Amino acid sequence: MEIVSLQIFLLPLILTVVVYLLFFRRRQVGVPPGLPLIGHLHLMTDMPHVALAELAQKHGPLLFLRLGRVPALVVSSPRLAREVLKTHDHALCSRPHLTGAHYLSFNCSDVTFSPYGPYWRQARKICVTELLHPRRVSSFRRIRRDEVARMLASLTATAAAAAGGGVDVSERFLTLANDVLCRVAFGKRFAEAAGGGEHRRRLAEVLAESQALFAGFSVGDFFPGFEWVNSLTGLKRRLENNLADLRAVCDDIIAEHQAKGMPGSSGSEKEDFVDVLLRVKRSPDLEVPITDDNLKALVLDMFVAGTDTTSATLEWTMTELARHPGVMSKAQEEVRRVVAGANPGAGVGEDDLQNLPYMKAVIKETFRLHPPVPLLVPRESIEECTIDGRRVPLGSRVFINTYAMGRDGTVWEDPLSYRPERFLGSAVDVKGQVDFELLPFGGGRRGCPGYNFGLATVEIALASLLYHFDWELPEGVAAEEVDMSEIFGLATRKKVPLVLVPRKKSGHEFMLDQVCGQ
């Protein structure tokens, strides 16, 4: 009888200890419960950045997960991001072997997906010193001006034809990004590079397929050794077909550049990315020789990585401005005042951009709430290290959830409100080397080397849109009714294209005609 009484007394205590060990203790160390074989893959959704942000709210900003057979670390705070991108940058600076990247970046020989080592160091050096140096970015200002003017002309014509109706500006932003990147990379606009007509549609389909495959996952990404499943699902055939299409496109472009010869001296404004890489490829001083496939991978890296991120940033910025007309009016007043005082009648010049602090704050606020790559590109540990007192095993996959960081109430006051004023007078930058609250371009040694180029296109396009047009939502659409759902991919874009009504600013008709006629 005494034994039974003792068991009845001890049973609740034992259950309490078991529940603590299985749940509360695991939550404290950032390990939510997983399942056999698949680990925590069941917790991922088609919006993984949102799912991981919700997990971080429950289990803390440092999550240790098992995605299939792959150990994974997810950080969701600036303090932990600093540990990954600065303190332990050397240990966490490689890239995982992803099936899509293996095929479509020509055996991971681009800058984004290549593993850390001599080839990556050389490729990044070429990008930083030859392709994306500030002086070269500045030399492309004529291209940006021309393509922005074409976009303005298209908006004007479409708005006139629509007789006050809405215009799909998402499409215009993607066209702008495509044309700027095509001219910089290949020396031609998108339509010219594609050959027009059916060839243009074909190139658009090839690149869209590439971006979809880059953003997708395969069984082999989480279960090494099971890559053969890709043959059963048809993924391998899709990847091989898309690679063949990409190679054919690149071969034609490279052959055309080789046939016309070199454009001039090193650093010439007439050099596009293909010209530069063909010149560098012949250099006898390369530590690692550059093959034709390496060259294709580097050019496509600039193009694929730049188009979606640039267009998505413009799309989300104009979405938020349309939903917050007071913010838009303040940004427009600044742009129009600065341009009118500098060079009235000539439109927005790139020299004007340095005098637009509020517009730059608008872009930062958009990056905070709508980071173009919300989980950044995953890293992989090449050495064991310790993050916040926890051991990170060799071969761990590392994610930085910038989406969660941008909505963290311990970092930002009133985090879900769109308030660009929070960045006025703030020293927070977007380079990811000093400040880690805002990381639209990543950070550390694997940070995006093209941030100067991307920002230049976004800023001149946004300033021109604000200067020449007044913008409204379509009749009958209230601000709170704007669809804010997302599509997760290489860049996180609006699921429903943005439709706005552009109206020429009174008194700007002549100026816009001049700009579009240049």
C-alpha positions in Angstrom: 0.0 0.0 0.0 2.9 2.3 0.8 4.6 1.4 -2.5 1.4 2.3 -4.4 1.1 5.6 -2.6 4.7 6.4 -3.3 4.2 5.6 -7.1 1.1 7.8 -7.2 3.2 10.6 -5.5 6.2 10.1 -7.8 4.3 9.8 -11.1 3.4 13.5 -11.6 7.0 14.4 -10.6 8.4 12.0 -13.2 6.1 13.3 -15.9 7.0 16.8 -15.1 10.7 16.0 -15.5 10.1 14.2 -18.8 8.1 17.0 -20.2 10.8 19.5 -19.2 13.5 17.4 -20.7 11.6 16.8 -24.0 10.2 20.3 -24.5 11.2 23.1 -22.3 14.9 22.3 -22.1 15.0 21.8 -25.9 13.2 25.1 -26.5 15.7 26.9 -24.3 18.6 25.7 -26.5 16.8 26.5 -29.7 16.0 23.0 -30.9 12.3 22.5 -31.6 11.1 18.9 -31.8 11.9 17.0 -35.0 10.7 13.9 -36.7 12.5 10.7 -37.6 14.3 10.8 -41.0 13.1 14.2 -42.1 14.1 16.1 -39.0 12.6 19.6 -39.2 11.7 19.6 -42.9 8.1 19.3 -42.0 8.2 22.8 -40.4 9.3 24.4 -43.7 6.6 25.9 -45.9 6.5 27.6 -49.3 7.4 30.7 -47.3 10.4 29.4 -45.3 11.5 32.8 -44.0 8.1 33.3 -42.4 8.0 29.8 -40.9 11.5 30.2 -39.5 10.6 33.6 -38.1 7.6 32.0 -36.3 9.9 29.3 -34.9 12.4 32.0 -33.7 9.6 33.7 -31.8 8.9 30.4 -29.9 12.4 29.1 -29.5 14.7 32.1 -29.6 16.8 33.8 -32.3 19.3 30.8 -32.5 17.8 27.7 -34.0 19.5 24.4 -34.4 17.6 22.2 -36.9 18.1 19.1 -38.8 16.9 19.4 -42.4 16.9 15.8 -43.6 20.4 14.7 -42.9 21.8 18.2 -42.9 22.5 20.0 -39.6 21.3 23.6 -39.9 21.7 26.8 -37.9 19.3 29.7 -38.3 20.1 33.1 -36.7 17.5 35.9 -36.4 19.1 38.7 -34.5 21.8 41.3 -35.4 24.0 40.2 -32.5 24.1 36.6 -33.8 24.4 37.8 -37.4 27.5 39.7 -36.3 28.9 36.4 -35.0 28.3 34.6 -38.2 29.4 37.4 -40.6 32.3 38.9 -38.7 33.5 37.0 -35.6 33.3 33.5 -37.3 33.2 34.6 -40.9 36.3 32.5 -41.7 34.7 29.3 -40.4 31.3 29.9 -42.0 32.2 31.3 -45.4 31.7 28.4 -47.8 28.5 27.4 -49.8 26.6 24.1 -49.6 26.5 21.9 -52.7 23.0 22.6 -54.1 21.7 20.6 -57.1 20.4 23.6 -59.0 23.5 25.7 -58.5 25.7 22.7 -59.5 24.1 22.6 -62.9 23.1 26.2 -63.7 26.2 27.9 -62.4 28.4 25.6 -64.5 29.6 23.4 -61.6 29.3 26.2 -59.0 31.9 28.3 -60.8 30.2 31.7 -60.2 30.8 34.0 -57.3 27.5 33.3 -55.5 27.7 29.5 -55.2 31.3 28.6 -55.6 32.9 27.0 -52.5 35.4 29.0 -50.5 38.9 28.6 -51.9 41.4 29.9 -54.4 39.0 30.0 -57.3 36.3 31.9 -55.3 38.9 34.4 -54.1 40.0 35.0 -57.6 36.5 35.2 -59.0 35.4 37.7 -56.4 38.5 39.8 -56.9 37.7 40.0 -60.6 34.2 41.1 -59.9 35.2 43.7 -57.3 38.1 45.2 -59.2 37.1 44.7 -62.8 33.3 44.4 -63.1 31.8 46.2 -60.1 34.3 48.8 -59.0 32.6 52.1 -58.1 34.3 53.8 -61.1 33.0 51.2 -63.5 29.5 51.4 -61.9 29.6 55.1 -62.4 30.6 54.6 -66.0 27.3 52.8 -66.6 25.3 55.9 -65.7 24.4 56.6 -69.4 23.0 53.1 -69.7 20.9 53.6 -66.5 19.7 57.0 -67.8 18.7 55.6 -71.2 16.8 52.7 -69.8 15.0 54.7 -67.1 14.0 57.2 -69.9 12.6 54.3 -71.9 10.6 53.1 -68.9 9.2 56.7 -68.4 8.2 56.8 -72.0 6.5 53.4 -71.8 4.6 54.5 -68.7 3.5 57.7 -70.4 2.3 55.9 -73.5 0.5 53.2 -71.6 -1.1 55.6 -69.2 -2.4 57.6 -72.1 -3.8 54.6 -73.8 -5.4 53.4 -70.6 -7.2 56.8 -70.2 -6.5 57.1 -66.5 -6.6 53.3 -65.8 -4.0 51.3 -64.0 -0.7 50.2 -65.3 1.2 47.0 -64.4 4.4 48.6 -63.0 5.8 45.3 -61.8 6.3 44.3 -65.5 7.9 47.7 -66.2 10.4 47.3 -63.4 11.4 43.8 -64.5 11.9 45.1 -68.1 14.1 47.9 -66.8 16.2 45.6 -64.7 16.6 43.1 -67.6 17.6 45.8 -70.1 20.1 47.5 -67.8 21.7 44.2 -66.9 21.7 43.0 -70.4 23.4 46.1 -71.7 26.0 46.0 -69.0 26.7 42.3 -69.2 26.2 41.7 -73.0 26.3 45.1 -74.6 22.7 44.8 -75.8 19.2 45.3 -74.5 17.3 42.1 -73.6 15.3 42.0 -76.9 18.5 42.6 -79.0 20.4 39.9 -77.1 17.6 37.5 -77.6 17.2 38.4 -81.3 13.6 39.6 -81.1 10.4 37.8 -81.8 10.3 34.1 -81.0 14.0 34.2 -79.9 13.2 36.8 -77.3 10.3 34.8 -75.9 12.6 31.8 -75.9 15.3 33.6 -73.9 12.8 34.9 -71.5 11.5 31.4 -70.9 15.0 30.0 -70.5 15.9 32.7 -67.9 12.6 32.3 -66.0 13.2 28.5 -65.9 16.8 29.1 -64.6 15.5 31.4 -61.8 12.8 28.9 -60.8 15.3 26.0 -60.7 17.8 28.1 -58.7 15.2 28.8 -56.1 13.9 25.3 -55.9 15.0 22.4 -53.7 15.8 18.8 -54.5 15.9 15.7 -52.4 19.7 15.6 -52.7 20.0 19.0 -51.1 18.9 17.5 -47.8 19.7 13.8 -48.2 23.2 13.5 -49.7 23.5 10.3 -51.7 19.9 10.4 -52.9 20.5 12.6 -55.9 19.3 9.7 -58.1 15.8 10.6 -57.0 16.1 13.7 -59.3 16.0 11.3 -62.3 12.7 9.8 -61.2 11.1 13.2 -60.5 12.2 14.7 -63.8 14.2 17.4 -62.1 17.5 16.2 -63.6 16.2 16.4 -67.1 14.9 19.9 -66.5 18.2 21.0 -65.2 20.2 19.4 -68.1 17.8 21.0 -70.7 18.1 24.4 -69.1 21.9 24.1 -68.8 22.0 23.3 -72.5 19.9 26.3 -73.3 22.0 28.6 -71.2 25.2 27.3 -72.8 23.8 27.9 -76.3 22.8 31.5 -75.4 26.2 32.2 -73.9 28.1 30.6 -76.7 26.4 32.9 -79.2 27.1 36.0 -77.2 30.7 35.1 -76.5 31.3 34.2 -80.2 29.9 37.6 -81.3 32.1 39.5 -78.8 35.2 37.5 -80.0 34.3 38.3 -83.7 34.1 42.0 -83.2 37.4 42.2 -81.3 38.3 44.1 -78.2 36.4 47.4 -77.7 39.4 49.5 -76.6 41.8 49.9 -73.7 41.3 48.3 -70.3 38.6 50.0 -68.3 37.0 51.5 -71.4 33.4 52.6 -71.0 32.7 50.6 -74.1 33.6 47.4 -72.3 30.7 45.2 -71.1 31.1 42.4 -68.7 31.8 39.8 -71.4 34.5 42.0 -72.9 36.1 42.4 -69.5 36.1 38.7 -68.7 37.5 37.8 -72.1 40.3 40.2 -71.5 41.0 38.9 -68.0 40.8 35.3 -69.2 43.9 35.9 -71.4 45.9 37.3 -68.5 49.0 35.2 -67.6 48.8 36.3 -64.0 45.7 34.3 -63.0 46.2 32.0 -60.0 43.5 29.7 -61.4 42.8 29.5 -65.2 39.4 30.7 -66.3 37.6 28.3 -68.6 34.8 29.2 -71.0 32.3 27.7 -68.6 33.7 29.8 -65.7 33.2 32.9 -67.9 29.6 32.0 -68.6 28.9 31.3 -64.9 30.3 34.7 -63.9 28.3 36.7 -66.5 25.1 34.8 -65.7 25.7 35.3 -62.0 25.6 39.1 -62.5 22.5 38.9 -64.7 20.4 36.4 -62.8 21.2 37.8 -59.3 20.7 41.4 -60.3 17.4 41.4 -62.3 15.0 39.9 -59.7 16.5 41.7 -56.7 16.4 45.1 -58.4 12.9 44.8 -59.8 11.6 43.4 -56.5 13.0 46.3 -54.6 11.3 48.8 -56.9 8.1 46.9 -56.7 7.9 46.7 -52.9 9.0 50.3 -52.6 6.3 51.6 -54.8 3.8 49.3 -53.2 4.5 50.8 -49.7 4.5 54.4 -51.1 1.1 53.8 -52.7 -0.2 52.5 -49.4 1.3 55.4 -47.5 0.5 58.6 -49.6 2.0 60.9 -46.9 5.3 59.2 -47.2 5.1 59.4 -51.0 4.3 63.1 -50.9 7.3 63.8 -48.6 9.6 61.8 -50.9 8.3 63.6 -54.0 8.7 67.0 -52.4 12.3 66.3 -51.6 13.1 64.9 -55.1 11.4 67.8 -56.9 12.9 70.5 -54.7 16.5 69.1 -55.2 16.1 68.6 -58.9 14.5 72.0 -59.5 17.4 73.6 -57.7 20.1 71.7 -59.5 19.1 71.4 -63.1 15.4 72.1 -63.9 14.2 70.7 -67.2 16.8 68.0 -67.4 15.2 65.5 -65.1 16.9 63.6 -62.3 20.6 63.2 -62.6 22.7 60.7 -60.6 24.6 63.6 -59.0 21.2 64.6 -57.4 20.9 61.3 -55.5 23.4 62.2 -52.8 21.1 65.0 -51.8 18.0 62.8 -51.2 18.3 61.5 -47.7 14.6 60.9 -47.2 14.3 58.9 -50.4 17.3 56.8 -49.3 15.5 56.3 -46.0 12.5 55.1 -47.9 14.6 52.4 -49.7 16.2 51.3 -46.4 12.7 51.0 -44.8 11.7 48.8 -47.8 14.7 46.7 -47.3 13.8 46.3 -43.6 10.3 45.0 -44.2 10.8 43.4 -47.6 14.4 42.1 -47.9 14.9 40.9 -51.5 16.6 37.7 -50.3 15.1 37.1 -46.8 17.2 34.1 -45.9 20.3 35.3 -47.7 22.2 32.7 -49.6 23.0 29.8 -47.2 26.5 29.4 -45.9 28.3 26.2 -44.9 30.8 25.7 -42.1 34.3 24.6 -43.1 35.5 24.6 -39.5 33.8 23.9 -36.2 33.1 27.0 -34.2 30.9 28.2 -31.3 28.0 30.6 -31.7 26.5 32.0 -28.5 28.0 29.2 -26.5 26.7 26.4 -28.8 29.0 24.2 -31.0 28.4 24.5 -34.8 29.5 21.2 -36.4 31.6 21.0 -39.5 29.3 20.9 -42.6 26.4 22.8 -41.0 24.2 24.9 -43.2 23.8 28.4 -41.9 20.8 30.7 -42.6 20.4 34.4 -41.6 16.8 35.3 -41.5 16.8 39.0 -42.4 13.0 38.9 -42.6 12.7 38.0 -38.9 15.3 40.6 -38.0 13.4 43.4 -39.8 10.3 42.6 -37.7 12.0 42.2 -34.4 10.5 44.5 -31.8 13.6 44.4 -29.7 15.6 45.9 -32.6 13.1 48.3 -34.2 10.5 50.5 -32.5 7.0 49.7 -33.9 8.5 47.2 -36.3 5.5 46.5 -38.5 4.9 50.2 -39.4 6.4 51.7 -42.5 8.3 54.7 -41.2 11.3 55.8 -43.2 12.0 58.5 -40.6 13.6 55.9 -38.4 16.6 56.0 -40.7 17.0 59.8 -40.9 20.2 60.7 -39.0 20.9 57.0 -38.6 24.3 55.6 -39.3 23.0 52.2 -40.2 24.2 51.2 -43.7 23.5 48.2 -45.9 27.0 46.9 -46.6 27.0 44.2 -43.9 30.5 44.9 -42.7 29.8 47.2 -39.7 26.1 47.3 -39.1 24.1 44.0 -39.0 20.5 45.3 -38.3 19.9 45.7 -42.1 21.4 43.1 -44.4 19.8 43.3 -47.9 23.1 42.4 -49.6 24.4 40.0 -46.9 27.7 40.7 -45.3 31.2 39.5 -44.5 33.4 38.1 -47.2 30.4 36.5 -48.9 28.4 39.7 -49.1 27.0 40.7 -52.5 29.8 42.5 -54.5 27.2 44.2 -56.7 25.4 46.3 -54.0 26.7 49.6 -55.5 25.4 48.7 -58.9 22.0 47.5 -57.6 21.5 50.6 -55.5 22.4 52.9 -58.3 19.7 51.5 -60.5 17.1 51.5 -57.8 17.8 55.1 -56.7 17.8 56.7 -60.2 14.7 54.8 -61.2 12.8 55.6 -58.0 13.8 59.3 -58.0 12.6 59.6 -61.7 9.3 57.9 -61.0 8.6 60.3 -58.1 9.8 63.4 -60.0 7.8 63.0 -63.2 4.6 61.3 -62.0 2.0 61.5 -59.3 0.8 58.0 -58.3 -2.5 56.6 -57.2 -4.0 53.2 -56.5 -6.7 52.2 -59.0 -10.2 53.5 -58.4 -12.0 51.5 -55.7 -8.8 50.0 -54.3 -8.1 51.2 -50.7 -4.6 51.1 -49.2 -5.5 48.2 -46.8 -6.8 46.2 -49.8 -3.5 46.0 -51.6 -2.5 42.4 -51.9 0.8 42.0 -50.0 1.3 38.2 -50.4 4.7 37.0 -51.6 6.3 34.5 -53.9 9.5 33.1 -52.4 12.3 32.6 -55.0 15.7 34.0 -55.8 14.1 37.3 -54.8 10.9 37.6 -52.8 8.4 39.3 -55.1 4.7 40.3 -54.9 2.5 37.4 -55.7 0.0 39.8 -57.4 1.6 42.4 -59.8 1.4 46.0 -58.6 -1.0 48.1 -60.6 -0.9 51.9 -60.2 -2.3 54.9 -62.0 0.5 57.3 -63.1 -0.4 60.9 -63.7 2.1 63.4 -65.2 3.0 66.0 -62.8 1.6 69.3 -63.9 4.2 71.4 -65.5 6.5 68.4 -66.1 5.2 67.4 -69.5 7.9 69.2 -71.4 10.6 68.0 -69.1 9.5 64.3 -69.5 9.3 64.6 -73.2 12.9 65.9 -73.2 14.2 63.2 -70.9 12.4 60.4 -72.9 13.8 61.9 -76.2 17.4 61.8 -75.1 
